[in-house]
């Protein structure tokens, strides 16, 4: 399963999302949103237009929401 997490430094929900996936032994790719250039950030926002907070999480290229939605899927 492809899991992408776009987060930001010191974000407690980003850390919780990574911890949950590690506990579940699921691989994921973590990307610091602010390490991306403007064009790449724009593409993430286009893929997840309703995202207002971090993390921004995709499962199999589908935006699911943030940590609470991830927790709903895997708990």
PQR file of N, CA, C, O and H, with PARSE charges and radii, in Angstrom:
ATOM      1  N   UNK A   1       0.849  -1.175   0.000 -0.4000 1.5000
ATOM      2  CA  UNK A   1       0.000   0.000   0.000 -0.0000 2.0000
ATOM      3  C   UNK A   1       0.895   1.239   0.000  0.5500 1.7000
ATOM      4  O   UNK A   1       1.843   1.324   0.781 -0.5500 1.4000
ATOM      5  N   UNK A   2       0.597   2.179  -0.861 -0.4000 1.5000
ATOM      6  CA  UNK A   2       1.358   3.420  -0.951 -0.0000 2.0000
ATOM      7  C   UNK A   2       0.741   4.441  -0.002  0.5500 1.7000
ATOM      8  O   UNK A   2      -0.438   4.778  -0.112 -0.5500 1.4000
ATOM      9  H   UNK A   2      -0.173   2.110  -1.495  0.4000 1.0000
ATOM     10  N   UNK A   3       1.565   4.931   0.942 -0.4000 1.5000
ATOM     11  CA  UNK A   3       1.116   5.936   1.901 -0.0000 2.0000
ATOM     12  C   UNK A   3       2.095   7.105   1.845  0.5500 1.7000
ATOM     13  O   UNK A   3       3.303   6.931   2.006 -0.5500 1.4000
ATOM     14  H   UNK A   3       2.523   4.657   1.032  0.4000 1.0000
ATOM     15  N   UNK A   4       1.553   8.293   1.615 -0.4000 1.5000
ATOM     16  CA  UNK A   4       2.364   9.510   1.599 -0.0000 2.0000
ATOM     17  C   UNK A   4       1.864  10.436   2.690  0.5500 1.7000
ATOM     18  O   UNK A   4       0.662  10.655   2.838 -0.5500 1.4000
ATOM     19  H   UNK A   4       0.572   8.435   1.484  0.4000 1.0000
ATOM     20  N   UNK A   5       2.808  10.981   3.458 -0.4000 1.5000
ATOM     21  CA  UNK A   5       2.485  11.960   4.490 -0.0000 2.0000
ATOM     22  C   UNK A   5       3.255  13.229   4.177  0.5500 1.7000
ATOM     23  O   UNK A   5       4.485  13.227   4.128 -0.5500 1.4000
ATOM     24  H   UNK A   5       3.785  10.803   3.338  0.4000 1.0000
ATOM     25  N   UNK A   6       2.525  14.306   3.967 -0.4000 1.5000
ATOM     26  CA  UNK A   6       3.146  15.612   3.807 -0.0000 2.0000
ATOM     27  C   UNK A   6       2.956  16.326   5.138  0.5500 1.7000
ATOM     28  O   UNK A   6       1.830  16.553   5.581 -0.5500 1.4000
ATOM     29  H   UNK A   6       1.526  14.307   4.006  0.4000 1.0000
ATOM     30  N   UNK A   7       4.073  16.677   5.768 -0.4000 1.5000
ATOM     31  CA  UNK A   7       3.998  17.278   7.089 -0.0000 2.0000
ATOM     32  C   UNK A   7       4.866  18.505   7.198  0.5500 1.7000
ATOM     33  O   UNK A   7       5.407  19.016   6.218 -0.5500 1.4000
ATOM     34  H   UNK A   7       4.987  16.492   5.408  0.4000 1.0000
ATOM     35  N   UNK A   8       4.978  18.963   8.444 -0.4000 1.5000
ATOM     36  CA  UNK A   8       5.836  20.109   8.730 -0.0000 2.0000
ATOM     37  C   UNK A   8       6.584  19.836  10.027  0.5500 1.7000
ATOM     38  O   UNK A   8       6.138  19.026  10.839 -0.5500 1.4000
ATOM     39  H   UNK A   8       4.539  18.548   9.241  0.4000 1.0000
ATOM     40  N   UNK A   9       7.722  20.506  10.231 -0.4000 1.5000
ATOM     41  CA  UNK A   9       8.526  20.262  11.431 -0.0000 2.0000
ATOM     42  C   UNK A   9       7.744  20.535  12.716  0.5500 1.7000
ATOM     43  O   UNK A   9       6.943  21.466  12.795 -0.5500 1.4000
ATOM     44  H   UNK A   9       8.084  21.164   9.571  0.4000 1.0000
ATOM     45  N   UNK A  10       8.000  19.703  13.706 -0.4000 1.5000
ATOM     46  CA  UNK A  10       7.424  19.854  15.049 -0.0000 2.0000
ATOM     47  C   UNK A  10       5.905  19.765  15.098  0.5500 1.7000
ATOM     48  O   UNK A  10       5.289  20.254  16.045 -0.5500 1.4000
ATOM     49  H   UNK A  10       8.651  18.947  13.642  0.4000 1.0000
ATOM     50  N   UNK A  11       5.305  19.160  14.112 -0.4000 1.5000
ATOM     51  CA  UNK A  11       3.847  18.993  14.067 -0.0000 2.0000
ATOM     52  C   UNK A  11       3.484  17.731  14.858  0.5500 1.7000
ATOM     53  O   UNK A  11       3.858  16.632  14.448 -0.5500 1.4000
ATOM     54  H   UNK A  11       5.806  18.763  13.343  0.4000 1.0000
ATOM     55  N   UNK A  12       2.765  17.860  15.980 -0.4000 1.5000
ATOM     56  CA  UNK A  12       2.451  16.678  16.780 -0.0000 2.0000
ATOM     57  C   UNK A  12       1.585  15.654  16.040  0.5500 1.7000
ATOM     58  O   UNK A  12       1.734  14.451  16.255 -0.5500 1.4000
ATOM     59  H   UNK A  12       2.462  18.753  16.312  0.4000 1.0000
ATOM     60  N   UNK A  13       0.691  16.117  15.179 -0.4000 1.5000
ATOM     61  CA  UNK A  13      -0.154  15.181  14.438 -0.0000 2.0000
ATOM     62  C   UNK A  13       0.640  14.449  13.357  0.5500 1.7000
ATOM     63  O   UNK A  13       0.347  13.297  13.036 -0.5500 1.4000
ATOM     64  H   UNK A  13       0.571  17.095  15.005  0.4000 1.0000
ATOM     65  N   UNK A  14       1.639  15.117  12.801 -0.4000 1.5000
ATOM     66  CA  UNK A  14       2.517  14.459  11.829 -0.0000 2.0000
ATOM     67  C   UNK A  14       3.319  13.353  12.514  0.5500 1.7000
ATOM     68  O   UNK A  14       3.455  12.249  11.985 -0.5500 1.4000
ATOM     69  H   UNK A  14       1.877  16.053  13.061  0.4000 1.0000
ATOM     70  N   UNK A  15       3.842  13.666  13.690 -0.4000 1.5000
ATOM     71  CA  UNK A  15       4.594  12.679  14.469 -0.0000 2.0000
ATOM     72  C   UNK A  15       3.694  11.508  14.850  0.5500 1.7000
ATOM     73  O   UNK A  15       4.111  10.353  14.769 -0.5500 1.4000
ATOM     74  H   UNK A  15       3.732  14.563  14.119  0.4000 1.0000
ATOM     75  N   UNK A  16       2.468  11.798  15.264 -0.4000 1.5000
ATOM     76  CA  UNK A  16       1.519  10.732  15.631 -0.0000 2.0000
ATOM     77  C   UNK A  16       1.182   9.853  14.441  0.5500 1.7000
ATOM     78  O   UNK A  16       1.054   8.637  14.587 -0.5500 1.4000
ATOM     79  H   UNK A  16       2.129  12.737  15.330  0.4000 1.0000
ATOM     80  N   UNK A  17       1.037  10.447  13.270 -0.4000 1.5000
ATOM     81  CA  UNK A  17       0.739   9.669  12.063 -0.0000 2.0000
ATOM     82  C   UNK A  17       1.891   8.715  11.751  0.5500 1.7000
ATOM     83  O   UNK A  17       1.663   7.542  11.455 -0.5500 1.4000
ATOM     84  H   UNK A  17       1.141  11.434  13.151  0.4000 1.0000
ATOM     85  N   UNK A  18       3.120   9.212  11.818 -0.4000 1.5000
ATOM     86  CA  UNK A  18       4.282   8.357  11.553 -0.0000 2.0000
ATOM     87  C   UNK A  18       4.382   7.249  12.597  0.5500 1.7000
ATOM     88  O   UNK A  18       4.661   6.098  12.262 -0.5500 1.4000
ATOM     89  H   UNK A  18       3.305  10.164  12.059  0.4000 1.0000
ATOM     90  N   UNK A  19       4.155   7.598  13.865 -0.4000 1.5000
ATOM     91  CA  UNK A  19       4.211   6.588  14.930 -0.0000 2.0000
ATOM     92  C   UNK A  19       3.165   5.498  14.736  0.5500 1.7000
ATOM     93  O   UNK A  19       3.460   4.318  14.924 -0.5500 1.4000
ATOM     94  H   UNK A  19       3.928   8.533  14.137  0.4000 1.0000
ATOM     95  N   UNK A  20       1.948   5.879  14.364 -0.4000 1.5000
ATOM     96  CA  UNK A  20       0.882   4.903  14.135 -0.0000 2.0000
ATOM     97  C   UNK A  20       1.269   3.927  13.032  0.5500 1.7000
ATOM     98  O   UNK A  20       1.099   2.716  13.177 -0.5500 1.4000
ATOM     99  H   UNK A  20       1.708   6.838  14.212  0.4000 1.0000
ATOM    100  N   UNK A  21       1.786   4.452  11.938 -0.4000 1.5000
ATOM    101  CA  UNK A  21       2.163   3.587  10.827 -0.0000 2.0000
ATOM    102  C   UNK A  21       3.341   2.682  11.185  0.5500 1.7000
ATOM    103  O   UNK A  21       3.413   1.541  10.729 -0.5500 1.4000
ATOM    104  H   UNK A  21       1.925   5.436  11.819  0.4000 1.0000
ATOM    105  N   UNK A  22       4.251   3.188  11.992 -0.4000 1.5000
ATOM    106  CA  UNK A  22       5.374   2.355  12.429 -0.0000 2.0000
ATOM    107  C   UNK A  22       4.898   1.241  13.351  0.5500 1.7000
ATOM    108  O   UNK A  22       5.366   0.108  13.242 -0.5500 1.4000
ATOM    109  H   UNK A  22       4.193   4.115  12.362  0.4000 1.0000
ATOM    110  N   UNK A  23       3.974   1.549  14.259 -0.4000 1.5000
ATOM    111  CA  UNK A  23       3.398   0.524  15.139 -0.0000 2.0000
ATOM    112  C   UNK A  23       2.691  -0.546  14.314  0.5500 1.7000
ATOM    113  O   UNK A  23       2.793  -1.737  14.612 -0.5500 1.4000
ATOM    114  H   UNK A  23       3.594   2.470  14.347  0.4000 1.0000
ATOM    115  N   UNK A  24       1.978  -0.119  13.282 -0.4000 1.5000
ATOM    116  CA  UNK A  24       1.251  -1.049  12.409 -0.0000 2.0000
ATOM    117  C   UNK A  24       2.180  -1.722  11.392  0.5500 1.7000
ATOM    118  O   UNK A  24       1.748  -2.564  10.605 -0.5500 1.4000
ATOM    119  H   UNK A  24       1.896   0.848  13.040  0.4000 1.0000
ATOM    120  N   UNK A  25       3.454  -1.339  11.422 -0.4000 1.5000
ATOM    121  CA  UNK A  25       4.467  -1.877  10.516 -0.0000 2.0000
ATOM    122  C   UNK A  25       4.092  -1.668   9.045  0.5500 1.7000
ATOM    123  O   UNK A  25       4.227  -2.560   8.207 -0.5500 1.4000
ATOM    124  H   UNK A  25       3.805  -0.655  12.062  0.4000 1.0000
ATOM    125  N   UNK A  26       3.623  -0.469   8.774 -0.4000 1.5000
ATOM    126  CA  UNK A  26       3.261  -0.089   7.410 -0.0000 2.0000
ATOM    127  C   UNK A  26       4.286   0.916   6.897  0.5500 1.7000
ATOM    128  O   UNK A  26       4.625   1.883   7.579 -0.5500 1.4000
ATOM    129  H   UNK A  26       3.513   0.256   9.455  0.4000 1.0000
ATOM    130  N   UNK A  27       4.763   0.675   5.707 -0.4000 1.5000
ATOM    131  CA  UNK A  27       5.708   1.598   5.101 -0.0000 2.0000
ATOM    132  C   UNK A  27       5.007   2.857   4.636  0.5500 1.7000
ATOM    133  O   UNK A  27       3.832   2.832   4.269 -0.5500 1.4000
ATOM    134  H   UNK A  27       4.487  -0.111   5.153  0.4000 1.0000
ATOM    135  N   UNK A  28       5.735   3.951   4.657 -0.4000 1.5000
ATOM    136  CA  UNK A  28       5.182   5.221   4.209 -0.0000 2.0000
ATOM    137  C   UNK A  28       6.321   6.107   3.745  0.5500 1.7000
ATOM    138  O   UNK A  28       7.489   5.867   4.053 -0.5500 1.4000
ATOM    139  H   UNK A  28       6.689   3.971   4.956  0.4000 1.0000
ATOM    140  N   UNK A  29       5.956   7.132   2.999 -0.4000 1.5000
ATOM    141  CA  UNK A  29       6.921   8.143   2.606 -0.0000 2.0000
ATOM    142  C   UNK A  29       6.535   9.437   3.305  0.5500 1.7000
ATOM    143  O   UNK A  29       5.408   9.912   3.168 -0.5500 1.4000
ATOM    144  H   UNK A  29       5.008   7.327   2.749  0.4000 1.0000
ATOM    145  N   UNK A  30       7.467  10.002   4.048 -0.4000 1.5000
ATOM    146  CA  UNK A  30       7.237  11.279   4.725 -0.0000 2.0000
ATOM    147  C   UNK A  30       7.959  12.376   3.951  0.5500 1.7000
ATOM    148  O   UNK A  30       9.145  12.258   3.642 -0.5500 1.4000
ATOM    149  H   UNK A  30       8.383   9.617   4.159  0.4000 1.0000
ATOM    150  N   UNK A  31       7.233  13.434   3.645 -0.4000 1.5000
ATOM    151  CA  UNK A  31       7.799  14.556   2.911 -0.0000 2.0000
ATOM    152  C   UNK A  31       7.526  15.825   3.704  0.5500 1.7000
ATOM    153  O   UNK A  31       6.377  16.117   4.038 -0.5500 1.4000
ATOM    154  H   UNK A  31       6.269  13.530   3.896  0.4000 1.0000
ATOM    155  N   UNK A  32       8.574  16.579   4.007 -0.4000 1.5000
ATOM    156  CA  UNK A  32       8.390  17.872   4.659 -0.0000 2.0000
ATOM    157  C   UNK A  32       7.847  18.830   3.598  0.5500 1.7000
ATOM    158  O   UNK A  32       8.535  19.163   2.633 -0.5500 1.4000
ATOM    159  H   UNK A  32       9.507  16.342   3.736  0.4000 1.0000
ATOM    160  N   UNK A  33       6.616  19.261   3.790 -0.4000 1.5000
ATOM    161  CA  UNK A  33       5.928  20.113   2.823 -0.0000 2.0000
ATOM    162  C   UNK A  33       6.747  21.368   2.508  0.5500 1.7000
ATOM    163  O   UNK A  33       6.781  21.824   1.365 -0.5500 1.4000
ATOM    164  H   UNK A  33       6.057  18.991   4.574  0.4000 1.0000
ATOM    165  N   UNK A  34       7.401  21.915   3.527 -0.4000 1.5000
ATOM    166  CA  UNK A  34       8.119  23.176   3.338 -0.0000 2.0000
ATOM    167  C   UNK A  34       9.496  22.997   2.730  0.5500 1.7000
ATOM    168  O   UNK A  34      10.182  23.982   2.456 -0.5500 1.4000
ATOM    169  H   UNK A  34       7.373  21.544   4.455  0.4000 1.0000
ATOM    170  N   UNK A  35       9.915  21.751   2.515 -0.4000 1.5000
ATOM    171  CA  UNK A  35      11.134  21.488   1.759 -0.0000 2.0000
ATOM    172  C   UNK A  35      10.853  21.459   0.261  0.5500 1.7000
ATOM    173  O   UNK A  35      11.782  21.469  -0.547 -0.5500 1.4000
ATOM    174  H   UNK A  35       9.358  20.952   2.738  0.4000 1.0000
ATOM    175  N   UNK A  36       9.581  21.423  -0.109 -0.4000 1.5000
ATOM    176  CA  UNK A  36       9.185  21.402  -1.515 -0.0000 2.0000
ATOM    177  C   UNK A  36       9.243  22.809  -2.096  0.5500 1.7000
ATOM    178  O   UNK A  36       9.047  23.797  -1.388 -0.5500 1.4000
ATOM    179  H   UNK A  36       8.827  21.416   0.547  0.4000 1.0000
ATOM    180  N   UNK A  37       9.513  22.882  -3.385 -0.4000 1.5000
ATOM    181  CA  UNK A  37       9.468  24.195  -4.025 -0.0000 2.0000
ATOM    182  C   UNK A  37       8.011  24.620  -4.225  0.5500 1.7000
ATOM    183  O   UNK A  37       7.098  23.821  -4.017 -0.5500 1.4000
ATOM    184  H   UNK A  37       9.672  22.079  -3.960  0.4000 1.0000
ATOM    185  N   UNK A  38       7.797  25.847  -4.619 -0.4000 1.5000
ATOM    186  CA  UNK A  38       6.438  26.398  -4.750 -0.0000 2.0000
ATOM    187  C   UNK A  38       5.557  25.575  -5.679  0.5500 1.7000
ATOM    188  O   UNK A  38       4.382  25.345  -5.392 -0.5500 1.4000
ATOM    189  H   UNK A  38       8.539  26.496  -4.788  0.4000 1.0000
ATOM    190  N   UNK A  39       6.129  25.132  -6.792 -0.4000 1.5000
ATOM    191  CA  UNK A  39       5.350  24.350  -7.766 -0.0000 2.0000
ATOM    192  C   UNK A  39       4.918  23.008  -7.168  0.5500 1.7000
ATOM    193  O   UNK A  39       3.777  22.587  -7.353 -0.5500 1.4000
ATOM    194  H   UNK A  39       7.084  25.318  -7.025  0.4000 1.0000
ATOM    195  N   UNK A  40       5.806  22.353  -6.467 -0.4000 1.5000
ATOM    196  CA  UNK A  40       5.474  21.064  -5.844 -0.0000 2.0000
ATOM    197  C   UNK A  40       4.438  21.250  -4.742  0.5500 1.7000
ATOM    198  O   UNK A  40       3.538  20.422  -4.596 -0.5500 1.4000
ATOM    199  H   UNK A  40       6.733  22.695  -6.316  0.4000 1.0000
ATOM    200  N   UNK A  41       4.552  22.330  -3.960 -0.4000 1.5000
ATOM    201  CA  UNK A  41       3.541  22.606  -2.933 -0.0000 2.0000
ATOM    202  C   UNK A  41       2.174  22.827  -3.578  0.5500 1.7000
ATOM    203  O   UNK A  41       1.154  22.357  -3.075 -0.5500 1.4000
ATOM    204  H   UNK A  41       5.283  23.003  -4.078  0.4000 1.0000
ATOM    205  N   UNK A  42       2.170  23.542  -4.685 -0.4000 1.5000
ATOM    206  CA  UNK A  42       0.917  23.799  -5.405 -0.0000 2.0000
ATOM    207  C   UNK A  42       0.282  22.491  -5.873  0.5500 1.7000
ATOM    208  O   UNK A  42      -0.935  22.327  -5.785 -0.5500 1.4000
ATOM    209  H   UNK A  42       2.999  23.925  -5.094  0.4000 1.0000
ATOM    210  N   UNK A  43       1.098  21.561  -6.368 -0.4000 1.5000
ATOM    211  CA  UNK A  43       0.575  20.271  -6.825 -0.0000 2.0000
ATOM    212  C   UNK A  43      -0.028  19.470  -5.682  0.5500 1.7000
ATOM    213  O   UNK A  43      -1.056  18.816  -5.856 -0.5500 1.4000
ATOM    214  H   UNK A  43       2.086  21.695  -6.439  0.4000 1.0000
ATOM    215  N   UNK A  44       0.607  19.517  -4.509 -0.4000 1.5000
ATOM    216  CA  UNK A  44       0.040  18.823  -3.340 -0.0000 2.0000
ATOM    217  C   UNK A  44      -1.301  19.446  -2.988  0.5500 1.7000
ATOM    218  O   UNK A  44      -2.274  18.732  -2.742 -0.5500 1.4000
ATOM    219  H   UNK A  44       1.442  20.049  -4.368  0.4000 1.0000
ATOM    220  N   UNK A  45      -1.359  20.760  -2.963 -0.4000 1.5000
ATOM    221  CA  UNK A  45      -2.619  21.466  -2.645 -0.0000 2.0000
ATOM    222  C   UNK A  45      -3.709  21.146  -3.673  0.5500 1.7000
ATOM    223  O   UNK A  45      -4.882  21.046  -3.314 -0.5500 1.4000
ATOM    224  H   UNK A  45      -0.570  21.340  -3.163  0.4000 1.0000
ATOM    225  N   UNK A  46      -3.341  20.988  -4.923 -0.4000 1.5000
ATOM    226  CA  UNK A  46      -4.324  20.626  -5.952 -0.0000 2.0000
ATOM    227  C   UNK A  46      -4.850  19.212  -5.734  0.5500 1.7000
ATOM    228  O   UNK A  46      -6.021  18.936  -5.994 -0.5500 1.4000
ATOM    229  H   UNK A  46      -2.388  21.070  -5.215  0.4000 1.0000
ATOM    230  N   UNK A  47      -3.987  18.317  -5.258 -0.4000 1.5000
ATOM    231  CA  UNK A  47      -4.405  16.937  -4.979 -0.0000 2.0000
ATOM    232  C   UNK A  47      -5.277  16.858  -3.738  0.5500 1.7000
ATOM    233  O   UNK A  47      -6.073  15.930  -3.595 -0.5500 1.4000
ATOM    234  H   UNK A  47      -3.035  18.542  -5.047  0.4000 1.0000
ATOM    235  N   UNK A  48      -5.133  17.832  -2.836 -0.4000 1.5000
ATOM    236  CA  UNK A  48      -5.870  17.832  -1.576 -0.0000 2.0000
ATOM    237  C   UNK A  48      -6.441  19.227  -1.318  0.5500 1.7000
ATOM    238  O   UNK A  48      -6.026  19.903  -0.376 -0.5500 1.4000
ATOM    239  H   UNK A  48      -4.486  18.586  -2.952  0.4000 1.0000
ATOM    240  N   UNK A  49      -7.392  19.659  -2.153 -0.4000 1.5000
ATOM    241  CA  UNK A  49      -7.871  21.039  -2.049 -0.0000 2.0000
ATOM    242  C   UNK A  49      -8.559  21.376  -0.719  0.5500 1.7000
ATOM    243  O   UNK A  49      -8.618  22.545  -0.339 -0.5500 1.4000
ATOM    244  H   UNK A  49      -7.728  19.109  -2.918  0.4000 1.0000
ATOM    245  N   UNK A  50      -9.069  20.386  -0.022 -0.4000 1.5000
ATOM    246  CA  UNK A  50      -9.748  20.667   1.239 -0.0000 2.0000
ATOM    247  C   UNK A  50      -8.816  20.615   2.445  0.5500 1.7000
ATOM    248  O   UNK A  50      -9.248  20.856   3.573 -0.5500 1.4000
ATOM    249  H   UNK A  50      -9.021  19.436  -0.331  0.4000 1.0000
ATOM    250  N   UNK A  51      -7.541  20.301   2.218 -0.4000 1.5000
ATOM    251  CA  UNK A  51      -6.582  20.219   3.328 -0.0000 2.0000
ATOM    252  C   UNK A  51      -6.324  21.610   3.882  0.5500 1.7000
ATOM    253  O   UNK A  51      -5.929  22.521   3.154 -0.5500 1.4000
ATOM    254  H   UNK A  51      -7.190  20.105   1.303  0.4000 1.0000
ATOM    255  N   UNK A  52      -6.551  21.759   5.171 -0.4000 1.5000
ATOM    256  CA  UNK A  52      -6.301  23.045   5.803 -0.0000 2.0000
ATOM    257  C   UNK A  52      -5.238  22.970   6.880  0.5500 1.7000
ATOM    258  O   UNK A  52      -4.734  23.995   7.339 -0.5500 1.4000
ATOM    259  H   UNK A  52      -6.871  21.019   5.762  0.4000 1.0000
ATOM    260  N   UNK A  53      -4.897  21.749   7.284 -0.4000 1.5000
ATOM    261  CA  UNK A  53      -3.923  21.541   8.349 -0.0000 2.0000
ATOM    262  C   UNK A  53      -2.962  20.433   7.945  0.5500 1.7000
ATOM    263  O   UNK A  53      -3.090  19.842   6.872 -0.5500 1.4000
ATOM    264  H   UNK A  53      -5.306  20.917   6.911  0.4000 1.0000
ATOM    265  N   UNK A  54      -2.017  20.166   8.801 -0.4000 1.5000
ATOM    266  CA  UNK A  54      -1.065  19.081   8.577 -0.0000 2.0000
ATOM    267  C   UNK A  54      -1.296  17.986   9.596  0.5500 1.7000
ATOM    268  O   UNK A  54      -1.744  18.262  10.709 -0.5500 1.4000
ATOM    269  H   UNK A  54      -1.913  20.646   9.672  0.4000 1.0000
ATOM    270  N   UNK A  55      -0.999  16.754   9.236 -0.4000 1.5000
ATOM    271  CA  UNK A  55      -0.437  16.286   7.985 -0.0000 2.0000
ATOM    272  C   UNK A  55      -1.487  16.201   6.872  0.5500 1.7000
ATOM    273  O   UNK A  55      -2.693  16.214   7.117 -0.5500 1.4000
ATOM    274  H   UNK A  55      -0.635  16.530   8.332  0.4000 1.0000
ATOM    275  N   UNK A  56      -0.986  16.116   5.661 -0.4000 1.5000
ATOM    276  CA  UNK A  56      -1.806  15.871   4.481 -0.0000 2.0000
ATOM    277  C   UNK A  56      -1.455  14.447   4.046  0.5500 1.7000
ATOM    278  O   UNK A  56      -0.327  14.178   3.634 -0.5500 1.4000
ATOM    279  H   UNK A  56      -0.006  16.106   5.462  0.4000 1.0000
ATOM    280  N   UNK A  57      -2.428  13.539   4.140 -0.4000 1.5000
ATOM    281  CA  UNK A  57      -2.133  12.119   3.951 -0.0000 2.0000
ATOM    282  C   UNK A  57      -2.882  11.558   2.742  0.5500 1.7000
ATOM    283  O   UNK A  57      -4.074  11.794   2.545 -0.5500 1.4000
ATOM    284  H   UNK A  57      -3.345  13.758   4.475  0.4000 1.0000
ATOM    285  N   UNK A  58      -2.120  10.804   1.940 -0.4000 1.5000
ATOM    286  CA  UNK A  58      -2.672  10.121   0.770 -0.0000 2.0000
ATOM    287  C   UNK A  58      -2.486   8.618   0.937  0.5500 1.7000
ATOM    288  O   UNK A  58      -1.409   8.154   1.312 -0.5500 1.4000
ATOM    289  H   UNK A  58      -1.151  10.613   2.099  0.4000 1.0000
ATOM    290  N   UNK A  59      -3.536   7.867   0.659 -0.4000 1.5000
ATOM    291  CA  UNK A  59      -3.460   6.409   0.563 -0.0000 2.0000
ATOM    292  C   UNK A  59      -3.723   6.052  -0.878  0.5500 1.7000
ATOM    293  O   UNK A  59      -4.766   6.396  -1.435 -0.5500 1.4000
ATOM    294  H   UNK A  59      -4.411   8.244   0.355  0.4000 1.0000
ATOM    295  N   UNK A  60      -2.770   5.358  -1.485 -0.4000 1.5000
ATOM    296  CA  UNK A  60      -2.905   4.967  -2.901 -0.0000 2.0000
ATOM    297  C   UNK A  60      -3.292   6.172  -3.761  0.5500 1.7000
ATOM    298  O   UNK A  60      -4.176   6.071  -4.611 -0.5500 1.4000
ATOM    299  H   UNK A  60      -1.923   5.078  -1.033  0.4000 1.0000
ATOM    300  N   UNK A  61      -2.637   7.300  -3.542 -0.4000 1.5000
ATOM    301  CA  UNK A  61      -2.841   8.537  -4.306 -0.0000 2.0000
ATOM    302  C   UNK A  61      -4.186   9.208  -4.076  0.5500 1.7000
ATOM    303  O   UNK A  61      -4.540  10.134  -4.806 -0.5500 1.4000
ATOM    304  H   UNK A  61      -1.919   7.382  -2.851  0.4000 1.0000
ATOM    305  N   UNK A  62      -4.948   8.761  -3.073 -0.4000 1.5000
ATOM    306  CA  UNK A  62      -6.220   9.388  -2.734 -0.0000 2.0000
ATOM    307  C   UNK A  62      -6.076  10.123  -1.418  0.5500 1.7000
ATOM    308  O   UNK A  62      -5.648   9.538  -0.423 -0.5500 1.4000
ATOM    309  H   UNK A  62      -4.661   8.009  -2.480  0.4000 1.0000
ATOM    310  N   UNK A  63      -6.426  11.393  -1.400 -0.4000 1.5000
ATOM    311  CA  UNK A  63      -6.353  12.191  -0.184 -0.0000 2.0000
ATOM    312  C   UNK A  63      -7.388  11.687   0.811  0.5500 1.7000
ATOM    313  O   UNK A  63      -8.574  11.613   0.493 -0.5500 1.4000
ATOM    314  H   UNK A  63      -6.774  11.868  -2.209  0.4000 1.0000
ATOM    315  N   UNK A  64      -6.937  11.336   2.026 -0.4000 1.5000
ATOM    316  CA  UNK A  64      -7.879  10.861   3.047 -0.0000 2.0000
ATOM    317  C   UNK A  64      -8.092  11.863   4.173  0.5500 1.7000
ATOM    318  O   UNK A  64      -9.062  11.752   4.923 -0.5500 1.4000
ATOM    319  H   UNK A  64      -5.973  11.395   2.284  0.4000 1.0000
ATOM    320  N   UNK A  65      -7.204  12.834   4.301 -0.4000 1.5000
ATOM    321  CA  UNK A  65      -7.323  13.807   5.377 -0.0000 2.0000
ATOM    322  C   UNK A  65      -6.045  13.849   6.187  0.5500 1.7000
ATOM    323  O   UNK A  65      -4.942  13.738   5.651 -0.5500 1.4000
ATOM    324  H   UNK A  65      -6.416  12.924   3.692  0.4000 1.0000
ATOM    325  N   UNK A  66      -6.216  14.013   7.510 -0.4000 1.5000
ATOM    326  CA  UNK A  66      -5.078  14.121   8.410 -0.0000 2.0000
ATOM    327  C   UNK A  66      -4.961  12.933   9.332  0.5500 1.7000
ATOM    328  O   UNK A  66      -5.372  11.825   8.989 -0.5500 1.4000
ATOM    329  H   UNK A  66      -7.112  14.103   7.946  0.4000 1.0000
ATOM    330  N   UNK A  67      -4.396  13.165  10.510 -0.4000 1.5000
ATOM    331  CA  UNK A  67      -4.137  12.082  11.447 -0.0000 2.0000
ATOM    332  C   UNK A  67      -5.420  11.385  11.881  0.5500 1.7000
ATOM    333  O   UNK A  67      -5.457  10.155  11.933 -0.5500 1.4000
ATOM    334  H   UNK A  67      -4.062  14.066  10.788  0.4000 1.0000
ATOM    335  N   UNK A  68      -6.467  12.133  12.192 -0.4000 1.5000
ATOM    336  CA  UNK A  68      -7.710  11.494  12.667 -0.0000 2.0000
ATOM    337  C   UNK A  68      -8.287  10.539  11.635  0.5500 1.7000
ATOM    338  O   UNK A  68      -8.781   9.470  11.991 -0.5500 1.4000
ATOM    339  H   UNK A  68      -6.437  13.131  12.150  0.4000 1.0000
ATOM    340  N   UNK A  69      -8.232  10.905  10.378 -0.4000 1.5000
ATOM    341  CA  UNK A  69      -8.740  10.032   9.328 -0.0000 2.0000
ATOM    342  C   UNK A  69      -7.829   8.808   9.162  0.5500 1.7000
ATOM    343  O   UNK A  69      -8.316   7.699   8.944 -0.5500 1.4000
ATOM    344  H   UNK A  69      -7.831  11.774  10.089  0.4000 1.0000
ATOM    345  N   UNK A  70      -6.527   9.005   9.263 -0.4000 1.5000
ATOM    346  CA  UNK A  70      -5.602   7.885   9.200 -0.0000 2.0000
ATOM    347  C   UNK A  70      -5.876   6.917  10.338  0.5500 1.7000
ATOM    348  O   UNK A  70      -5.899   5.702  10.140 -0.5500 1.4000
ATOM    349  H   UNK A  70      -6.131   9.906   9.439  0.4000 1.0000
ATOM    350  N   UNK A  71      -6.080   7.452  11.511 -0.4000 1.5000
ATOM    351  CA  UNK A  71      -6.373   6.629  12.689 -0.0000 2.0000
ATOM    352  C   UNK A  71      -7.668   5.830  12.476  0.5500 1.7000
ATOM    353  O   UNK A  71      -7.748   4.666  12.869 -0.5500 1.4000
ATOM    354  H   UNK A  71      -6.061   8.439  11.672  0.4000 1.0000
ATOM    355  N   UNK A  72      -8.652   6.435  11.872 -0.4000 1.5000
ATOM    356  CA  UNK A  72      -9.920   5.729  11.584 -0.0000 2.0000
ATOM    357  C   UNK A  72      -9.708   4.559  10.645  0.5500 1.7000
ATOM    358  O   UNK A  72     -10.352   3.519  10.783 -0.5500 1.4000
ATOM    359  H   UNK A  72      -8.587   7.381  11.553  0.4000 1.0000
ATOM    360  N   UNK A  73      -8.809   4.728   9.694 -0.4000 1.5000
ATOM    361  CA  UNK A  73      -8.542   3.669   8.709 -0.0000 2.0000
ATOM    362  C   UNK A  73      -7.786   2.514   9.353  0.5500 1.7000
ATOM    363  O   UNK A  73      -8.088   1.355   9.071 -0.5500 1.4000
ATOM    364  H   UNK A  73      -8.286   5.573   9.582  0.4000 1.0000
ATOM    365  N   UNK A  74      -6.816   2.801  10.203 -0.4000 1.5000
ATOM    366  CA  UNK A  74      -5.921   1.756  10.691 -0.0000 2.0000
ATOM    367  C   UNK A  74      -6.115   1.341  12.139  0.5500 1.7000
ATOM    368  O   UNK A  74      -5.308   0.570  12.658 -0.5500 1.4000
ATOM    369  H   UNK A  74      -6.571   3.743  10.432  0.4000 1.0000
ATOM    370  N   UNK A  75      -7.135   1.813  12.800 -0.4000 1.5000
ATOM    371  CA  UNK A  75      -7.425   1.344  14.181 -0.0000 2.0000
ATOM    372  C   UNK A  75      -8.718   0.591  14.230  0.5500 1.7000
ATOM    373  O   UNK A  75      -9.121   0.126  15.296 -0.5500 1.4000
ATOM    374  H   UNK A  75      -7.790   2.440  12.379  0.4000 1.0000
TER
END
